[in-house]
Amino acid sequence: MTRPQSNARLALTIAAACSVAVSAVITGIPAYSGDRAHRDVVQRELDALVRDAGFPAALATTQDSRGRSRDYTAGVGNLETGARVPLDGQVRIGSNSKTFVAVALLQLVDEGSVDLDAPVETYLPGLVHGDGVDGSVITVRQVLQHTSGVPNYTAVMNLDFFATRHHYVEPRELLDLALTQPGTPPGQAWAYSNTNYVIAGLIVQKVTGRPLAEVVTDRVIEPLHLRDTYVPDRGEEELRERHPLGYHASEPGGELRDITVLDPSWAWGAGDIVSTPSDLDAFFVALLGGELLPPDLLAEMQTTVETAPELHGLRYGLGLFSTPLSCGGVAWGHGGSIPGYETGGGVGPDGTSVTVAVTALPAALADPEVAWERINQAVDAVLCA
């Protein structure tokens, strides 16, 4: 799931050590010089993520303002065999899942089933209570906005993912874990907490009487025809279609080990969805283009609050980050982290979009902060090309 602060560096030149193969595949209309220049920027940035940052593989999809889409890869999909990266392969998208959940919940707001400014107690009576946490004063809006003051369960979770990779947990267990910590008064400050989107998912389930996975699938994934996107079934650990392997290390700069197969139940509504760069890119383009929500609720999503000074101008709405671009304006998207995969991207002011995925967390690499920043630079470079 996303960790919105910089959190990793790296200096693993896996490119040289593992005979990295680099490829780019273009789809669509024959290229003109502007297209070629744009492609050069995308491929250059992906190559740098592998060569300079040390990610085993990088994948990207870009779409221009006229809807023309292209896919790219760099690196190797399997460090042991040197297999090529599958074009537009499936990856775990981590906290990008939050935007899917936010959309489903906002559709319920549109239908009158949920009130954004009602307390969560209205929908989950007696459930969201603890030391400094009172569901009768925390609103649905504050949950989606990360201003609820509810503590983050991942702050006290066992982070030895190799030891826990096959463990299944229920969403209520995640909430209970979060509430072992004290909360802070709601509405006073922004603080990223994965627990908020466990609460959001529980509200969706309570209001609809259906599992969160079914609601997200029926309301978001299927209407957009995102054929390679899915919410894993209970106990489902493997990725269903072609994918690069995801790698993790127990400590920054440690040995990268395959962690592709894992039970993502601990991420649930905060980060368990599987997708591809092209599907994820299409989702954000459709969302920002008004295909999923009426204008008033899309405007609510894009009404932002300040995050933290160290995030250099990032602001947060209802399941959306806005990121300042070096060329002016902002990009809208989210980003996601989960062991094995990091995804980032956005939709720029002119409708151009990019989604980038790499096959390790920046925190697993030798220089996490540099690796994290390199992803951000890649997104900015593509959107400003």
N, C-alpha and C positions, 0 to 999 in steps of 0.2 A: 504494500500500500504506500501511497505517497508519503514521503517525509519532506515537507516543504522547505526545510532548511538545507543548505549545502551539507553534504555528508560523506564525501568520499574523494579520494585521489587515486592516481595510478601511474605506474611506470612499468607495466608488464608489457614488453614488446612480444606479445604472442604472435604477432604477424610474422616476424622473422623466424621465431622458434618453431612455428607449426606450418610452415609453407602455406601462408594464407592465399586463398584464391579470391579474387575480386571480380564481381560481375555486375552489370546493369542491364535491365531489360526495359525497353521502351514500348508503350502501347499507344495507339491512337493515330493522329494525323501526321503526315510527313513533316519533318522538322524544318524550321527556318533558323536563321542565325540566333535569334533571341531564344528559341527553344534549346539550341545546342549550348548556349551560354548558361542557361538555367540548369540543364542536365549536368554540365561540368561542375557547377557549384554543389549540387546535391551529391554527386559521386565523390567529389573532393572531401566533403564533410564526412561522409560515411567512411571513406578510406582513413581519414584522420582519427575517427573514433576507434578504429581497429589498430592502426599503426602507432598512433601517439598516445591514445588513452588506454589501450590494452584490452578493450572488449573483444571477446572471441568472435562475435559477429554483430553486424548492424543491418537493419532492414529499414526501408522507408517507402512511403507512398506520398506523392505530391499531386495536387490537383490545381489547375489554373482557374482563373475567373470564368473561363468558358466551359468548365467542367471536364477538361481533358486530363486524364489521370495517367501517371507513370509510376512504375515500381522499380526499386533499386536494391541491391545487396552488396555487402562487403564482408570479408572474413571467411570463416569456416563454420559450418553448422555442427560439426562434431570434432572436438579437439583430438580425439584418439585416432579417428580414421581420416581426418582431413576432408570429409565430405562437404560438398558445396552447400551454401545456404539456400534452402528452398525459397523461391521467389514468393513473396507475400505469404510467408509461412505463419502458422498460428503461434501466438505467444499469450502468456498470461498478462492481462492489462492492469492488474492492481487497482489503484484508486481511481482510474478512469471509470470504474464500475459505479462510483458514487454519482456521477452525472446521470447514468442510466436510472439509478434509483430515484434521484431527485426529479427526473422527468416523469417517472411513473407516479410519484407522489403529487407532483404539481398537476398532472392530469386529473387526479382525484380532487384536487382543489377546484379545478375548472368545473368539475361535475357537481360541486357542492357537497361532496362527501367528507372533505377535510377543510378546516379553516386555518390558514397560515398563521394567524395570530392567536389561535386557541392554545391553551396549555396542553402539553403532551398527556397530562393526567386525564384529559377528556377521552383519549383513545386507548391509553394504557394505564387504567386506574390501579394505583398502588404499586406500580412496577418500578418507576424511576425515582427512587428515594434512597438517600444515604447521607453520609457526613457532608453537609454543605450542598446537598443535591435534593431539590424539591421539584418534582414533576408538575406541581400545581402552579409554579411560577415560570417554568421554562416553556417557551412557545415552540411550535413546529418550525417557524421561521428561524429561530435561534439554533435549532438542531441542524437544519440544512446549511446554515451560515457559519457554523463553528463558533458561535458566540454563546453557547448554552452553559459553559462552565463545567460540563460533565467531563470527568477525567478520562484519559485515554487508556484503554485496556492493554494496548501493546506496550505501554511503559512498564508494566509489571508481568508481561508474558514471558515464558521461557523462549529465549531467542536462539536456542540451539536447534535450528531447523532440521539438521540431519537426524537428531534424536527424536524429534516430534513429527516428522514429515508424514507419518501414516496415522496420526491420531485424529479422530473425529471429535468435534465439539459442537454443542448446540448453541444457537445464538443467545439464549438466556444465560448460558454459562459465561459468555463474553461480557454481557452486561453485569453479571454478578462479580466478575473479576475486576471490572472497571470500578465498581462501587466499593471495593476494598480500600480505595484511595479517597481523600477529601476532594470535594469539588470547590468551585469558586462561584461568586454571584453571577447569575446570567445577565447578558446584555452589556457587560462592562468592558470586555475586551475579546478580541479574536484569539482563539487558541485551537489549533488543529487537533481533533480527537476522532479517531476511528470509531469510537463508541457512538458518536452522533449518528452514523449511518447504520449502525445496528439498531438504534432506536427508530430511525426512519423506516428501515425494513420491517420492523415489528409493527409500526403503525400501518404500513401498507397491508400487511397480512391481516391485521385485526379488522381493518375497514372493509377489505375485499372478501375475507374469509377464505383466501387462497394462498398457497405458498408464494413467497416473494419471487422465486425463479419463474413460476408460471406467469405472474403479473408482468414482470419485466419482458419476458419473451413475447407475450401476447400484445403488449402495448407499445413496445419499442423495437425489439429485434425483428419480429416478423413483418410489421408494417413497412419497415425500411428494406426488407429483403436482404438482411445481413446474413448471408448463407453460411459464413464461416465463423459466426459469433454465437456463443451459447453460455448459459449458466450451468456449471457442472452439476450433475446429479449427485445425490447423497452418496458419499463414499467414492465418487469417481476421481481417480488420481492421474490418469494418463490423458494426454492431449489427443483429440480424435483424428486430426488430419495431419498433413505434412507440416513439420515444424523443425526449427533449429533446436538443439539441446540448450537448456538453461543451466548456468553454472553459478556456484556459490563458494565462498570461502568462510571458514569459521572465524577468521580475523582479517583485517585489511592486509592485502598483500600475501595472504596465505595461498595454499594450493587450491586452484579452482577445481571443484568436483561437480559432477553431474547431479543436479537436483530437479530435473524436469518432472519426474514423477513425485507428486506430493498430494496430500489431502488439503484443499484450500478452504475447508470449512471454517478455520480460524479467521479468515478474512471476510467471509459471508458478504453482506451488503456493502461492506467497506472496500471490497477488493477481490472478488473471486471469479470474475468473468474472463473467458477466453475469447480472443478475437484475432484478427489479422490487421496489419497496417492499413490496408485499403478499406476494410469494413469500419475500423475505428475512425479513419479519416472521413468516410462517408457519413458516419453518425454525427460527427461534430458539424460538418457542412450542412446536413439536413436540419439539425437542431437550430443552428444560427440562422438558417434560411427560413425558419418559421414553419417547418413541416411537422413538428411534434407538439407545439404549444401555441395557443393564441397570442397575439402581440402583447397583451397586458401581462401575461405570466412569463413570457420570454423577457420582458422588461424587468420583471421582478428578479429573475435569475441573474440578470446583468446589473442589478443594483448592488454595488459592492461596498465593502468595508475595508479599512486598512488592515494589513496582516501584521508583519513584524519588520522592524528596520532592516534586519539582515537579509530580507527577501527583496530588497532593492526595487521597490515600487509595485510588487505583485499585490493585487487586491482580490478579494474573494466575494462572490455573490452567493447564489443558492446552488451549490454543486458546480461552480465554474470559477476558474482563475482568469483574471486579465493580466497580461504580461506586457510591459512596455517594450516596443521594438526600437532598435537603434535608428531606423529610418523614419520613425514617427508613428503615432497611433499605437494600438495595442493588438495583441493576439488573444483570442478566446479559446480556452481548452481546459485541460485538467492536468494530466500526467499521472503516472502510477508506478509503484515499486512493489515487487513481491520477489522472494528469493528465486533467482534464475533470470529475471527479466526486469528491464526498466523501459518505460514508454513515455514519450513526450511529444509535444506538437502544438498546433493551434491553427486557427482560421484568422487570417489577416484582414485588414480594413477593406481590401479590394476583392475579398472572397477567395484569394489564393490560400491553399492549406497545405500542411505537411504533417505527417505522423512518422516518428522515428522510434524504432525499438532496438534495444541492445540486449545481449544474452548474458548479462550479469548485472548485479546491482553495483553502482559506483562504490558503495561501502565495502564491497568485497575486494576492491582493487588496491594497489599499493598507495595511490594518491587519490583518495576519495573526492576531495574538494575539486581537484582539477578535472577528474572524470565527470563529475556532476556538471561543472561549468561548461565542459566541452559539449555536452548534450544541449544545454541551453544555447550555446553559441551556434551549434549546427541548425537549430530551429530558426534562430534569428537570421542567420545567413541565407537560408532558403527563402524565408518570407520576405526578406529585403533584397533579394537578388534582382 
